[in-house]
Amino acid sequence: MLLRLGRQLLELFLRSVGTGNFGQTVTTAEGSVMRYRRDAPRRYLSIFGVITIVRAYYLKDAGKGIFPLEALLNVPKRKYSYLLQKWMTLSGVRTMYEAAAQWMAEIFGLIWITDRSSE
């Protein structure tokens, strides 16, 4: 029940912070002006399960875009929460990665995503 409550609270928090849309343009620390393009979903896997984070995407005319919400929330580059990454690393020292992932799934009742192409 605590894991379900944790998930509900995390989802409520994410809804409360919004998508990170700061208007039609944002200016980076380097002075580049980027334009809002669209909202883009991203899967995030924590001990509470898979949660979709919807975040605003900004892009300069060409090149790589930014997601201000990810910086604001300190979202990891990979889909796994920092806590899961740490636990999997510690467990992975003793076992193969897939076995560590399965072990975490069994402990927390997660529907584990082992497709690394979506990280």
GROMACS elastic network, one bead per residue, 0.5 to 0.9 nm:
[ bonds ]
;  ai    aj funct       b0    kb
    1     4     6  0.51649   500
    1     5     6  0.62190   500
    1     6     6  0.85763   500
    2     6     6  0.60061   500
    2     7     6  0.85622   500
    3     7     6  0.61833   500
    3     8     6  0.86542   500
    3    47     6  0.74994   500
    3    48     6  0.55755   500
    3    49     6  0.87246   500
    3   108     6  0.79952   500
    4     7     6  0.51083   500
    4     8     6  0.62646   500
    4     9     6  0.86605   500
    4    48     6  0.68459   500
    5     8     6  0.50890   500
    5     9     6  0.61612   500
    5    10     6  0.85726   500
    5    48     6  0.87158   500
    6     9     6  0.51193   500
    6    10     6  0.60917   500
    6    11     6  0.85668   500
    6    47     6  0.88275   500
    6    48     6  0.64172   500
    7    10     6  0.50853   500
    7    11     6  0.60909   500
    7    12     6  0.84672   500
    7    46     6  0.88409   500
    7    47     6  0.84977   500
    7    48     6  0.50207   500
    7    49     6  0.73734   500
    7    51     6  0.82670   500
    8    11     6  0.51583   500
    8    12     6  0.60595   500
    8    13     6  0.85660   500
    8    48     6  0.87799   500
    9    13     6  0.60830   500
    9    14     6  0.86129   500
   10    13     6  0.50555   500
   10    14     6  0.62117   500
   10    15     6  0.86707   500
   10    48     6  0.84686   500
   10    51     6  0.87653   500
   11    14     6  0.51036   500
   11    15     6  0.62332   500
   11    16     6  0.86189   500
   11    51     6  0.74789   500
   11    52     6  0.87875   500
   11    53     6  0.87406   500
   12    15     6  0.51654   500
   12    16     6  0.62083   500
   12    17     6  0.89073   500
   13    16     6  0.50286   500
   13    17     6  0.64514   500
   13    18     6  0.88543   500
   14    17     6  0.53632   500
   14    18     6  0.64391   500
   14    19     6  0.82605   500
   14    53     6  0.72646   500
   14    54     6  0.87452   500
   15    18     6  0.52939   500
   15    19     6  0.79945   500
   15    53     6  0.88936   500
   17    20     6  0.73777   500
   17    69     6  0.85485   500
   18    21     6  0.75528   500
   18    54     6  0.80768   500
   18    55     6  0.77525   500
   18    69     6  0.83229   500
   19    22     6  0.87995   500
   19    39     6  0.73657   500
   19    53     6  0.80044   500
   19    54     6  0.57356   500
   19    56     6  0.53794   500
   19    68     6  0.86227   500
   19    69     6  0.63512   500
   20    54     6  0.88231   500
   20    55     6  0.59408   500
   20    56     6  0.54988   500
   20    57     6  0.85383   500
   20    67     6  0.74822   500
   20    68     6  0.57184   500
   20    70     6  0.82188   500
   20    72     6  0.81204   500
   21    24     6  0.80398   500
   21    36     6  0.76819   500
   21    39     6  0.83408   500
   21    55     6  0.75115   500
   21    56     6  0.51825   500
   21    57     6  0.79886   500
   21    58     6  0.87919   500
   21    67     6  0.89668   500
   21    68     6  0.77893   500
   21    69     6  0.79528   500
   22    25     6  0.71811   500
   22    26     6  0.67935   500
   22    36     6  0.85245   500
   22    56     6  0.84391   500
   22    68     6  0.85094   500
   23    26     6  0.72124   500
   23    35     6  0.85270   500
   23    36     6  0.71369   500
   24    34     6  0.83899   500
   24    35     6  0.56583   500
   24    36     6  0.50856   500
   24    37     6  0.83883   500
   24    58     6  0.86482   500
   25    33     6  0.64848   500
   25    34     6  0.54039   500
   25    36     6  0.58019   500
   25    58     6  0.75309   500
   26    32     6  0.81722   500
   26    33     6  0.57218   500
   26    34     6  0.53667   500
   26    35     6  0.65966   500
   26    36     6  0.78323   500
   26    58     6  0.75715   500
   26    68     6  0.88673   500
   27    30     6  0.78709   500
   27    31     6  0.56695   500
   27    32     6  0.54168   500
   27    34     6  0.62093   500
   27    35     6  0.89442   500
   28    31     6  0.51601   500
   28    32     6  0.52731   500
   28    33     6  0.65488   500
   28    34     6  0.76353   500
   29    32     6  0.75162   500
   32    60     6  0.77278   500
   33    59     6  0.85344   500
   33    60     6  0.67579   500
   34    58     6  0.55867   500
   34    59     6  0.50145   500
   34    61     6  0.78390   500
   34    65     6  0.78909   500
   34    66     6  0.83644   500
   35    57     6  0.83814   500
   35    58     6  0.51323   500
   35    59     6  0.53894   500
   35    60     6  0.61785   500
   35    61     6  0.82217   500
   36    39     6  0.85867   500
   36    56     6  0.71049   500
   36    57     6  0.59493   500
   36    59     6  0.65227   500
   36    60     6  0.89321   500
   37    56     6  0.76576   500
   37    57     6  0.57323   500
   37    58     6  0.55614   500
   37    59     6  0.66228   500
   38    55     6  0.84975   500
   38    56     6  0.59754   500
   38    57     6  0.55244   500
   38    58     6  0.75205   500
   39    54     6  0.63145   500
   39    55     6  0.53385   500
   39    57     6  0.57687   500
   40    53     6  0.82982   500
   40    54     6  0.56066   500
   40    55     6  0.54477   500
   40    56     6  0.62571   500
   40    57     6  0.65134   500
   40    67     6  0.89641   500
   41    52     6  0.61850   500
   41    53     6  0.55863   500
   41    55     6  0.62678   500
   41    56     6  0.88149   500
   42    51     6  0.82688   500
   42    52     6  0.54675   500
   42    53     6  0.51684   500
   42    54     6  0.62973   500
   42    55     6  0.76711   500
   42    79     6  0.79737   500
   43    50     6  0.64054   500
   43    51     6  0.58069   500
   43    53     6  0.62887   500
   43    54     6  0.88456   500
   43    79     6  0.61006   500
   43    80     6  0.87977   500
   43   118     6  0.86651   500
   43   119     6  0.85942   500
   44    49     6  0.81321   500
   44    50     6  0.55897   500
   44    51     6  0.52184   500
   44    52     6  0.60731   500
   44    53     6  0.68750   500
   44    75     6  0.85373   500
   44    76     6  0.88222   500
   44    78     6  0.82514   500
   44    80     6  0.60688   500
   44    81     6  0.69538   500
   45    48     6  0.74892   500
   45    49     6  0.55372   500
   45    51     6  0.62992   500
   45    52     6  0.87128   500
   45    79     6  0.57547   500
   45    81     6  0.59279   500
   45    84     6  0.81390   500
   45   112     6  0.86001   500
   45   113     6  0.85483   500
   46    49     6  0.53550   500
   46    50     6  0.65464   500
   46    51     6  0.78427   500
   46    79     6  0.85984   500
   46    80     6  0.62487   500
   46    81     6  0.50915   500
   46    82     6  0.83210   500
   46    83     6  0.76305   500
   46    84     6  0.65221   500
   47    50     6  0.84964   500
   47    81     6  0.79931   500
   47    83     6  0.81379   500
   47    84     6  0.70011   500
   47   104     6  0.84971   500
   47   105     6  0.88136   500
   47   108     6  0.64020   500
   47   109     6  0.88640   500
   47   110     6  0.74994   500
   48    51     6  0.81438   500
   48   108     6  0.76718   500
   48   109     6  0.89056   500
   48   110     6  0.75513   500
   49   108     6  0.82886   500
   49   109     6  0.82624   500
   49   110     6  0.55196   500
   49   111     6  0.70473   500
   49   112     6  0.81640   500
   50   110     6  0.80365   500
   50   111     6  0.78621   500
   50   112     6  0.84307   500
   50   113     6  0.86742   500
   54    69     6  0.89895   500
   55    67     6  0.64941   500
   55    68     6  0.78706   500
   55    69     6  0.60896   500
   55    70     6  0.76450   500
   56    66     6  0.84238   500
   56    67     6  0.58794   500
   56    68     6  0.71441   500
   56    69     6  0.71522   500
   57    65     6  0.66994   500
   57    66     6  0.58856   500
   57    67     6  0.50212   500
   57    68     6  0.76374   500
   58    65     6  0.54162   500
   58    66     6  0.52961   500
   58    67     6  0.64181   500
   58    68     6  0.80521   500
   59    62     6  0.71859   500
   59    63     6  0.73659   500
   59    64     6  0.66472   500
   59    66     6  0.64745   500
   60    63     6  0.65823   500
   60    64     6  0.74833   500
   60    65     6  0.66580   500
   62    65     6  0.84295   500
   66    69     6  0.89701   500
   66    70     6  0.85931   500
   66    71     6  0.89536   500
   67    70     6  0.56056   500
   67    71     6  0.70828   500
   68    71     6  0.53094   500
   68    72     6  0.62201   500
   68    73     6  0.87181   500
   69    73     6  0.60155   500
   69    74     6  0.81871   500
   69    75     6  0.82987   500
   70    73     6  0.52485   500
   70    74     6  0.56383   500
   70    75     6  0.50153   500
   70    76     6  0.79715   500
   70    77     6  0.88975   500
   71    75     6  0.66909   500
   72    75     6  0.80097   500
   75    78     6  0.84211   500
   75    79     6  0.85120   500
   75    81     6  0.76666   500
   75    82     6  0.84655   500
   76    79     6  0.67711   500
   76    80     6  0.70930   500
   76    81     6  0.64885   500
   76    82     6  0.66401   500
   77    80     6  0.83196   500
   77   119     6  0.79245   500
   78    81     6  0.78319   500
   78    85     6  0.89430   500
   78   118     6  0.87757   500
   78   119     6  0.50797   500
   79   118     6  0.79807   500
   79   119     6  0.53166   500
   80    83     6  0.80264   500
   80    84     6  0.60520   500
   80    85     6  0.60853   500
   80   119     6  0.81091   500
   81    84     6  0.52669   500
   81    85     6  0.62052   500
   81    86     6  0.86509   500
   82    85     6  0.50232   500
   82    86     6  0.61567   500
   82    87     6  0.86634   500
   83    86     6  0.51640   500
   83    87     6  0.62320   500
   83    88     6  0.85437   500
   84    87     6  0.50948   500
   84    88     6  0.59040   500
   84    89     6  0.83491   500
   84   104     6  0.81520   500
   85    88     6  0.51726   500
   85    89     6  0.60138   500
   85    90     6  0.85994   500
   86    89     6  0.51388   500
   86    90     6  0.62363   500
   86    91     6  0.85556   500
   87    90     6  0.51428   500
   87    91     6  0.60321   500
   87    92     6  0.82399   500
   87   100     6  0.86186   500
   87   104     6  0.83200   500
   88    92     6  0.55405   500
   88    93     6  0.84674   500
   88    97     6  0.73664   500
   88   100     6  0.57602   500
   88   101     6  0.67089   500
   88   103     6  0.89638   500
   88   104     6  0.76255   500
   89    93     6  0.63379   500
   89    97     6  0.81522   500
   89   100     6  0.82647   500
   90    93     6  0.55624   500
   90    94     6  0.76069   500
   90   100     6  0.89360   500
   91    94     6  0.56935   500
   91    95     6  0.63749   500
   91    96     6  0.84841   500
   91    97     6  0.81713   500
   91    99     6  0.87994   500
   91   100     6  0.57332   500
   91   101     6  0.88752   500
   91   103     6  0.87363   500
   92    96     6  0.56119   500
   92    97     6  0.53377   500
   92    98     6  0.85246   500
   92    99     6  0.78852   500
   92   100     6  0.56534   500
   92   101     6  0.86458   500
   93    96     6  0.76982   500
   93    97     6  0.86188   500
   94   100     6  0.86724   500
   95    98     6  0.82437   500
   95    99     6  0.62414   500
   95   100     6  0.63182   500
   96    99     6  0.53283   500
   96   100     6  0.63427   500
   96   101     6  0.87951   500
   97   100     6  0.50633   500
   97   101     6  0.62169   500
   97   102     6  0.86701   500
   98   102     6  0.61601   500
   98   103     6  0.85411   500
   98   114     6  0.73860   500
   99   102     6  0.50439   500
   99   103     6  0.60879   500
   99   104     6  0.86803   500
  100   103     6  0.50224   500
  100   104     6  0.63041   500
  100   105     6  0.86375   500
  101   104     6  0.52119   500
  101   105     6  0.62219   500
  101   106     6  0.87360   500
  101   112     6  0.71712   500
  101   113     6  0.85985   500
  101   114     6  0.75674   500
  102   106     6  0.62037   500
  102   107     6  0.86959   500
  102   112     6  0.71895   500
  102   114     6  0.88981   500
  103   106     6  0.52146   500
  103   107     6  0.63296   500
  103   108     6  0.88080   500
  104   107     6  0.51792   500
  104   108     6  0.62208   500
  104   109     6  0.80612   500
  104   110     6  0.76370   500
  104   112     6  0.83254   500
  105   108     6  0.54572   500
  105   109     6  0.53451   500
  105   111     6  0.64839   500
  105   112     6  0.56933   500
  106   109     6  0.51875   500
  106   110     6  0.68591   500
  106   111     6  0.89085   500
  107   110     6  0.79107   500
  109   112     6  0.86219   500
  110   113     6  0.88202   500
  113   116     6  0.79854   500
  114   117     6  0.88762   500
  115   118     6  0.62462   500
  115   119     6  0.78313   500
  116   119     6  0.54505   500
